Amino acid sequence: MAGSLGASGSAGGSAGLTSTYFNQLISLQLQQVQAPITQLKQDKSDLTVKRGMFVDTKISLSSLNSLALDLKNTSTSVFSAKSVSSADSTVATASGGSTALPGTYAIWVTTLAKAHRVRSDFQATTDQALGLSGTFIIGGAASRAVSNPVTVADTVTGFGTAGTIRSGQTELGSGSYSVEVQNNSGTYQFRVVDGDGQAVSIDKAGDSGTAMTEGWQNLSLVAGTTVDTARGLSITFGSGSYTAGSKGAGAAGVTYTAQGAAITVSSSDSLAKIRDLISAATYAEGNGIQASIVNRALVLASAATGEQHLLAAADTMGAVLQSLGVLDGGNFKTTLQAAFNASFTVDGLTVSRSRNTGLEDVIQGVSLGLVKEGAGASVTVKPDTTAITEKISAMLQKVNGAMDYLKGKLQVAKSATTNTYTRGGLVGETVFQSLRQNLVTALRGKMSGATSTSMDELADLGIGLDSSLHFSITDSAKLQAGLESNLTGVVALLDNRMTALTTTLAPFIKPTSGALDTRITALDKRSAQIDSRITQIQKRVGLVEKQLIARYGDILSQTSTYTRDQATANILWTQSMSA
């Protein structure tokens, strides 16, 4: 209680009329006033349980709906998935994604890409001072330069070099570069590609000067300006009218020579020390040098394969490389392996690339790797039937789960031990009574207009229904055969049945106005009403309590005054009698 009567002794002539007695009376009367709260709280608890059941049902049906949508023809995630494989991974490897075009491609590897490799003369020792001193440039030229420019009037009008490489960036490697231009719905765009046609990262036009991009950029952002790529090359753009062009087909281009690393050697340095200096130096992209010592000879190899990545070295002060026998009159003295591009054919078409791995621009959507020359292998691209099968299985399992859940909530179950009955939470919800049957009908229905020779029901895909109303793939071989031989038919059938399934589910899971949201909202409203009613009763309890305390307090006060007066009278009478 919010309050109570103060403690007092006996009320004399009114025996038992104490504060304790009146507080007990107040408590009993308040219990009667607040008695409805107990039932209201139970009612709210029941509503909360039922609301949870509706929420669970919506979650289950919404999850089923999502899987059904994944299997509709409008979905690209499942049916566009591809399986890419090589018949002989010792010759060629292959992987790919959804953009790969189905088919079988014949690969013949004539020559693998090889790295340029040279050596020095054989030295007497590898760990003793050589007595050589001087500076040489390796992995490029003494300074960056451009040559053989090809310009396009009003589009790309010139090339040059930029003196500073942006912090965190690597200089472009030596080789040929093209400025491709495209007309994208009336907007001209450009990008820079290397000798293999791969886009390279350059400064992002219109940015604060820190961002880089390999993507297409609008020519309007650079019109009439000279752009520093932030990687050593500068490009001067015209102001239009622009001309579209791609590498080897009308694009402007240039040969770029990167700046090499300057290696300074002292007379106390050994062959091993020179090797380490070369290995630790910083090089332009693709111009890296791998230095090693084999049989007391310094071996230098380009870190990248292909004819575009030739070794470059020159003495600039002294004659260290000449003395070691790396150079002879400015040329490499002993070449162990010339640089070669990979040469191979795809379905008889000759292809050349500077590397052997990560070849993503040969077969659409396929990343190709070359492993063995003088040999062939086939690469097969086909729909990823495993992904489709797994998605179908997941959908069927979700249907079965929803069917079992609804069954449990729609039935009155008898307990074998207590001989009592338990009503499911959806008993009496007539809108759900037919949902189970409608789910079965949606999946077992036939496509309208289908012929006797076509796939017109899920049973044709080996999908069956047992006596417990559980769906499953009962004939996986039939499903696999359908996916491999008639994917278009499978897609059409699944789209038809999934449309029927989502149509069946829509009235239940539609946001706000669906059957489940409508019921959840109604339960929330009833719960709010119960909360309001409880609050009203609690306020009334507080008011009644105050009234009772005031009423019984007055009675107790009056009784106490009467008792004191009576006691005084008794004392006076007693005294008078004694006199």
C-alpha positions in Angstrom: 0.0 0.0 0.0 1.1 3.6 -0.6 0.3 4.4 3.0 -1.2 3.1 6.3 -2.6 4.3 9.6 -0.1 5.2 12.3 0.4 2.7 15.2 -1.7 3.2 18.3 -2.6 1.2 21.4 -6.0 -0.2 22.3 -9.0 1.9 21.9 -10.2 1.2 25.4 -13.9 0.7 25.4 -13.7 -0.2 21.7 -11.6 -3.2 22.2 -9.5 -4.3 19.1 -10.0 -1.0 17.1 -6.3 -0.4 16.6 -4.3 0.9 13.6 -3.3 -2.7 12.8 -7.0 -3.7 12.6 -7.9 -0.8 10.3 -4.8 -1.5 8.0 -6.0 -5.0 7.6 -9.4 -3.7 6.6 -7.9 -1.3 4.1 -5.7 -4.2 2.6 -8.8 -6.4 2.1 -10.8 -3.7 0.4 -7.9 -2.8 -1.9 -7.5 -6.4 -2.9 -11.1 -6.4 -4.1 -10.5 -3.2 -6.1 -7.3 -4.5 -7.8 -8.5 -8.0 -8.3 -9.1 -7.5 -12.1 -5.4 -6.7 -12.6 -4.4 -10.3 -12.2 -6.7 -11.5 -14.9 -5.7 -8.6 -17.2 -2.0 -9.5 -16.8 -2.8 -13.1 -17.7 -4.8 -11.9 -20.7 -1.8 -9.8 -21.8 0.5 -12.8 -21.3 -1.8 -14.9 -23.5 -1.7 -12.2 -26.2 2.1 -12.0 -26.0 2.3 -15.7 -26.6 -0.1 -15.6 -29.5 1.7 -12.6 -31.0 5.0 -14.5 -30.8 3.3 -17.3 -32.7 2.2 -15.0 -35.5 5.7 -13.4 -35.7 7.3 -16.9 -36.0 4.8 -17.8 -38.7 5.6 -14.7 -40.6 9.3 -15.3 -40.3 8.9 -18.8 -41.6 6.6 -17.9 -44.5 8.8 -14.9 -45.4 11.9 -17.0 -45.5 10.1 -19.5 -47.7 9.0 -16.6 -50.0 12.6 -15.4 -50.3 13.8 -18.9 -51.4 10.9 -19.1 -53.9 11.9 -15.7 -55.4 15.4 -17.0 -55.8 14.1 -19.7 -58.0 11.9 -17.5 -60.2 13.1 -16.6 -63.7 13.7 -13.0 -62.7 16.5 -14.2 -60.3 20.0 -14.0 -61.7 21.8 -15.3 -58.7 21.0 -19.0 -59.0 20.5 -19.7 -62.7 23.3 -17.5 -63.8 25.9 -19.3 -61.7 28.4 -21.2 -63.8 30.6 -24.2 -63.3 34.0 -23.7 -65.0 36.5 -26.6 -65.2 39.5 -27.7 -67.1 39.8 -31.3 -68.4 43.5 -31.3 -67.6 44.7 -28.9 -64.9 48.3 -29.9 -65.6 48.0 -28.1 -69.0 45.6 -25.2 -68.2 43.5 -24.1 -65.2 40.2 -22.3 -65.4 37.7 -20.6 -63.1 34.9 -18.2 -63.6 31.6 -16.6 -62.6 28.2 -15.8 -63.8 29.3 -13.8 -66.9 31.0 -16.9 -68.4 29.3 -18.1 -71.6 28.4 -21.9 -71.6 30.4 -23.9 -74.0 33.5 -26.1 -74.4 36.7 -24.3 -75.4 39.7 -26.1 -76.9 43.0 -24.7 -75.5 46.4 -25.5 -77.1 49.5 -24.1 -75.4 52.3 -23.5 -77.9 54.7 -21.5 -75.7 54.5 -20.4 -72.1 55.4 -16.8 -71.2 59.0 -16.6 -70.0 61.0 -14.1 -68.1 64.2 -12.4 -69.5 67.2 -13.9 -67.6 71.0 -13.1 -67.9 74.2 -13.8 -66.0 77.5 -12.4 -65.2 80.9 -14.0 -65.7 81.9 -16.6 -63.2 83.6 -15.0 -60.2 86.4 -16.3 -58.1 84.5 -15.8 -54.8 81.0 -14.7 -53.8 81.7 -13.4 -50.3 85.0 -11.5 -50.7 85.5 -7.9 -51.7 85.6 -7.4 -55.4 87.4 -4.1 -55.5 84.8 -2.6 -57.8 83.2 0.8 -57.3 80.7 2.8 -59.2 77.0 3.3 -59.9 74.8 1.5 -62.3 71.1 1.8 -63.3 69.0 -1.4 -63.4 65.3 -2.1 -64.0 64.8 0.9 -66.3 66.6 4.0 -67.6 68.5 6.7 -65.9 65.4 8.9 -66.3 61.8 8.2 -67.4 61.0 8.9 -71.0 58.3 8.5 -73.6 58.7 7.5 -77.3 56.7 6.5 -80.4 53.6 8.6 -79.5 50.4 8.1 -81.5 47.9 10.9 -81.0 44.3 11.3 -82.0 43.2 14.8 -83.1 41.1 16.7 -80.6 41.1 13.7 -78.2 44.6 12.9 -77.0 47.2 15.3 -78.4 50.4 14.4 -76.6 52.3 12.5 -73.9 55.1 13.4 -71.5 56.7 12.5 -68.2 55.9 13.7 -64.7 58.7 14.1 -62.2 57.1 12.9 -59.0 55.4 9.6 -58.2 52.6 10.0 -55.7 53.2 8.7 -52.3 52.0 5.1 -51.9 52.0 4.6 -55.7 54.4 2.7 -58.0 55.7 4.1 -61.2 54.2 2.6 -64.4 56.4 -0.1 -65.8 58.3 0.2 -69.1 56.1 -0.8 -72.0 53.3 0.4 -74.3 50.2 2.1 -73.0 47.0 3.1 -74.8 44.3 5.7 -73.9 41.0 4.1 -74.8 38.0 6.3 -75.4 34.3 5.2 -75.5 31.0 6.9 -76.1 28.8 5.9 -73.2 25.3 7.1 -74.1 26.5 10.4 -75.4 29.2 10.8 -72.7 32.8 10.3 -73.8 35.0 8.5 -71.3 38.6 7.4 -71.2 40.9 5.0 -69.4 44.5 3.9 -69.7 45.4 0.2 -70.5 48.8 -1.6 -70.7 50.2 -3.7 -73.5 47.9 -6.6 -72.6 44.8 -4.4 -72.6 44.5 -4.4 -68.8 43.3 -1.2 -67.3 45.9 0.5 -65.1 45.3 2.7 -62.1 45.9 6.5 -62.6 44.9 9.7 -60.8 41.1 10.1 -60.5 40.1 13.3 -62.3 38.1 15.9 -60.3 39.2 14.4 -57.0 41.2 16.1 -54.3 44.4 14.6 -55.7 44.7 11.4 -53.6 42.3 9.0 -55.2 43.3 6.6 -58.0 41.1 4.6 -60.4 41.2 1.9 -63.1 37.7 2.8 -64.2 36.4 4.9 -67.0 36.5 8.7 -66.4 34.6 11.5 -68.2 36.7 13.3 -70.8 34.8 16.5 -69.9 36.8 16.6 -66.6 40.2 16.7 -68.4 39.3 18.5 -71.6 42.1 20.8 -72.8 44.4 19.9 -69.9 47.6 17.9 -69.3 46.9 15.2 -66.7 49.5 13.8 -64.4 48.7 10.2 -63.9 50.7 10.3 -60.6 52.7 7.3 -61.9 55.3 9.0 -64.1 53.3 9.5 -67.4 51.4 12.6 -68.3 48.7 12.8 -71.0 47.5 15.9 -72.8 43.8 15.8 -73.9 42.1 17.8 -76.6 38.9 19.7 -76.2 36.8 17.7 -78.7 35.2 16.6 -80.9 36.3 13.3 -79.5 37.0 10.1 -81.3 36.4 6.7 -79.7 39.1 4.1 -80.0 40.5 1.0 -78.2 43.9 -0.6 -78.0 45.0 -1.6 -81.5 41.9 0.0 -83.0 42.2 3.7 -83.1 43.3 4.6 -79.6 46.2 7.0 -78.8 49.3 5.3 -77.4 52.8 5.7 -76.3 55.9 3.7 -75.3 56.9 4.5 -71.8 60.3 3.9 -70.3 60.4 3.8 -66.5 63.2 5.1 -64.3 65.5 2.4 -63.0 67.0 1.9 -59.6 70.5 3.4 -59.0 72.8 0.9 -57.3 76.0 2.3 -55.8 78.9 -0.2 -55.2 82.0 0.3 -53.1 85.3 -1.5 -53.4 84.6 -3.5 -50.3 81.4 -5.0 -51.6 81.2 -8.7 -52.5 79.2 -10.4 -55.2 76.6 -11.4 -52.5 76.4 -7.7 -51.4 75.7 -6.5 -54.9 73.0 -9.2 -55.2 71.4 -8.0 -52.0 71.5 -4.3 -53.2 69.8 -5.2 -56.4 67.1 -7.3 -54.6 66.4 -4.5 -52.0 65.9 -1.7 -54.6 62.6 -0.2 -55.5 61.4 -0.7 -59.1 58.6 0.4 -61.4 55.6 -1.9 -61.7 56.6 -5.0 -63.7 60.2 -3.9 -63.8 61.3 -5.8 -60.7 64.6 -7.7 -60.7 65.2 -11.0 -59.1 68.9 -11.4 -58.3 70.6 -14.6 -57.3 74.0 -16.3 -57.4 74.4 -19.6 -59.2 77.8 -21.3 -59.5 79.6 -18.1 -58.5 77.8 -16.1 -61.2 75.3 -13.3 -60.6 72.0 -14.2 -62.3 69.5 -11.4 -63.0 65.9 -12.2 -64.0 62.9 -10.1 -64.7 60.3 -10.5 -62.0 57.6 -10.4 -64.7 57.3 -12.6 -67.8 56.7 -11.5 -71.4 58.4 -9.5 -74.1 57.2 -6.2 -72.6 59.3 -6.8 -69.4 62.9 -6.9 -70.8 65.8 -6.4 -68.4 67.5 -3.0 -68.7 70.8 -2.1 -67.1 73.7 0.4 -67.7 76.8 1.6 -65.9 76.5 5.3 -65.2 79.7 5.8 -63.1 82.6 3.4 -63.3 82.2 0.0 -64.9 80.8 -2.4 -62.3 78.5 -4.3 -64.6 81.1 -4.4 -67.4 83.7 -5.7 -65.1 81.4 -8.4 -63.8 80.7 -9.5 -67.3 77.0 -8.7 -67.0 77.4 -6.2 -69.9 79.6 -6.3 -72.9 79.7 -3.0 -74.8 76.4 -1.9 -73.4 74.5 -5.1 -74.2 74.0 -8.1 -72.0 76.9 -10.5 -72.4 75.3 -13.8 -71.6 71.5 -14.4 -72.0 70.2 -17.5 -70.3 66.7 -17.0 -71.5 65.0 -14.6 -73.8 61.7 -13.0 -72.8 58.7 -14.7 -74.5 55.0 -14.0 -74.5 52.7 -16.9 -74.0 51.4 -18.1 -77.3 48.3 -20.3 -77.4 45.1 -20.9 -79.3 41.5 -21.0 -78.2 39.2 -22.8 -80.6 41.9 -22.3 -83.2 42.3 -18.5 -82.6 45.9 -17.5 -81.8 46.3 -15.5 -78.6 49.4 -13.9 -77.2 49.8 -12.6 -73.6 52.8 -11.5 -71.5 51.9 -13.8 -68.5 50.6 -17.3 -67.9 48.1 -16.7 -65.1 45.1 -14.5 -64.4 44.2 -14.3 -68.1 40.7 -12.8 -67.7 40.3 -11.2 -71.1 40.6 -14.3 -73.3 37.3 -16.2 -72.7 34.5 -14.1 -71.4 33.9 -14.5 -67.7 36.8 -17.1 -67.4 40.1 -16.7 -65.6 42.6 -18.8 -67.5 45.9 -20.1 -66.4 48.6 -21.8 -68.6 50.7 -24.5 -67.1 52.3 -26.7 -69.7 53.4 -25.9 -73.3 53.1 -28.2 -76.2 49.9 -29.7 -74.9 46.1 -29.1 -75.0 43.1 -29.2 -72.7 39.4 -28.4 -73.0 37.7 -25.8 -70.7 34.0 -26.4 -70.1 31.6 -23.7 -68.9 28.1 -24.9 -67.9 25.3 -23.9 -65.5 26.2 -24.7 -61.9 23.6 -27.4 -61.3 24.9 -28.0 -57.8 23.9 -24.4 -56.8 20.5 -24.8 -58.3 19.9 -28.2 -56.7 20.9 -26.9 -53.3 18.6 -23.9 -53.7 15.7 -26.2 -54.6 16.4 -28.5 -51.6 16.5 -25.5 -49.3 13.1 -24.3 -50.6 11.6 -27.8 -50.1 12.9 -28.0 -46.5 11.5 -24.6 -45.8 8.1 -25.7 -47.2 8.2 -28.8 -45.0 9.1 -26.8 -41.9 6.2 -24.3 -42.5 3.8 -27.2 -43.1 4.8 -28.9 -39.9 4.5 -25.7 -37.9 1.1 -24.9 -39.2 -0.1 -28.5 -38.6 1.0 -28.2 -34.9 -0.8 -24.9 -34.5 -4.0 -25.9 -36.2 -4.7 -29.2 -34.4 -6.2 -30.2 -31.1 -3.8 -32.8 -29.6 -4.8 -35.4 -27.0 -2.3 -36.4 -24.4 -1.9 -40.1 -24.1 -0.9 -39.9 -20.4 -3.3 -37.3 -19.0 -6.2 -37.9 -21.4 -6.4 -34.1 -21.8 -6.5 -32.0 -25.0 -4.3 -29.1 -26.0 -5.5 -26.6 -28.6 -3.0 -25.2 -31.1 -2.6 -21.5 -31.2 -4.1 -21.2 -34.6 -7.2 -23.3 -33.9 -10.2 -21.1 -34.9 -8.1 -18.9 -37.3 -10.0 -19.9 -40.4 -7.7 -18.0 -42.7 -4.9 -20.4 -41.9 -7.0 -23.6 -42.2 -6.6 -23.8 -46.0 -3.0 -22.5 -46.2 -1.4 -25.9 -45.8 -3.4 -27.4 -48.6 -2.8 -24.3 -50.8 0.9 -24.7 -50.3 0.7 -28.3 -51.5 -1.5 -27.2 -54.5 1.0 -24.5 -55.5 3.9 -26.9 -55.7 2.0 -29.8 -57.2 0.1 -27.8 -59.9 0.8 -28.1 -63.6 1.9 -25.4 -66.0 -1.0 -24.3 -68.2 -0.4 -24.8 -71.9 2.4 -27.4 -71.4 2.5 -30.3 -73.8 2.7 -33.9 -73.0 6.4 -34.0 -74.0 7.5 -31.0 -71.9 8.2 -30.6 -68.2 4.9 -29.4 -66.7 5.1 -30.3 -63.1 7.8 -30.7 -60.4 7.4 -34.5 -60.5 9.1 -34.3 -63.9 12.2 -33.0 -62.0 12.1 -35.9 -59.5 10.4 -33.9 -56.8 7.9 -35.9 -54.8 5.4 -35.6 -51.9 5.1 -38.3 -49.2 2.1 -39.3 -47.0 3.3 -36.8 -44.3 3.0 -34.0 -46.8 6.7 -33.6 -47.0 8.4 -32.6 -50.3 11.8 -33.9 -51.3 14.0 -34.7 -54.3 13.2 -38.3 -54.7 15.0 -38.8 -58.0 18.2 -36.7 -58.2 19.2 -38.3 -61.5 16.1 -37.0 -63.1 16.7 -33.5 -61.7 20.3 -33.5 -62.9 19.3 -34.7 -66.4 16.8 -31.9 -66.7 19.2 -29.3 -65.6 21.9 -30.4 -68.0 19.7 -31.1 -71.0 16.9 -28.6 -70.7 17.8 -25.8 -68.4 15.4 -23.5 -70.1 12.5 -25.8 -69.5 13.5 -26.2 -65.8 13.7 -22.5 -65.4 10.3 -22.0 -66.9 8.7 -24.7 -64.7 10.3 -23.4 -61.5 9.3 -19.9 -62.4 5.7 -21.1 -62.9 5.5 -23.0 -59.6 7.3 -20.4 -57.6 4.9 -17.8 -58.9 2.1 -19.9 -57.6 3.9 -20.3 -54.3 4.6 -16.6 -53.8 1.0 -15.8 -54.8 -0.2 -18.2 -52.1 2.0 -16.6 -49.5 1.4 -12.9 -50.5 -1.9 -12.5 -48.5 -0.2 -13.6 -45.4 3.2 -11.8 -45.5 2.3 -8.6 -47.3 3.6 -5.7 -45.1 1.0 -3.9 -43.0 -2.1 -5.3 -44.8 -1.2 -9.0 -44.8 -3.1 -11.4 -42.6 -0.2 -11.8 -40.2 0.6 -8.2 -39.8 -3.1 -7.4 -39.4 -3.3 -9.9 -36.6 -0.1 -8.7 -35.0 -1.3 -5.1 -35.1 -4.7 -6.1 -33.6 -2.9 -8.0 -30.8 -0.7 -5.0 -30.1 -3.8 -2.8 -29.9 -5.5 -5.1 -27.5 -2.3 -5.3 -25.4 -2.2 -1.5 -25.3 -5.8 -1.4 -24.2 -5.0 -3.9 -21.4 -2.1 -1.7 -20.3 -4.3 1.3 -20.2 -7.0 -0.6 -18.2 -4.4 -1.8 -15.7 -3.1 1.8 -15.3 -6.6 3.0 -14.7 -7.2 0.4 -12.0 -3.9 1.2 -10.4 -4.8 4.8 -10.2 -8.2 3.9 -8.7 -6.4 1.7 -6.2 -4.3 4.6 -5.1 -7.3 6.9 -4.8 -9.4 4.4 -2.8 -6.4 3.7 -0.5 -6.1 7.4 0.3 -9.9 7.6 1.0 -9.8 4.5 3.2 -6.9 5.8 5.2 -8.6 9.1 5.7 -11.9 7.5 6.7 -10.4 4.9 9.2 -8.0 7.5 10.5 -10.9 9.7 11.6 -12.6 6.7 13.2 -9.5 5.8 15.0 -9.0 9.4 16.2 -12.6 9.7 17.4 -12.4 6.4 19.2 -9.2 7.4 20.8 -10.7 10.7 22.1 -13.7 9.0 23.4 -11.5 6.5 25.2 -9.4 9.2 26.8 -12.5 11.1 28.0 -14.1 8.0 29.4 -10.9 7.2 31.3 -10.8 10.7 32.8 -14.4 10.4 34.0 -13.7 7.0 35.6 -10.8 8.5 37.5 -12.8 11.4 38.8 -15.7 9.2 39.9 -13.3 6.9 41.7 -11.7 9.8 43.5 -15.1 11.2 44.6 -16.2 7.9 46.0 -13.0 7.6 48.0 -13.7 11.0 49.6 
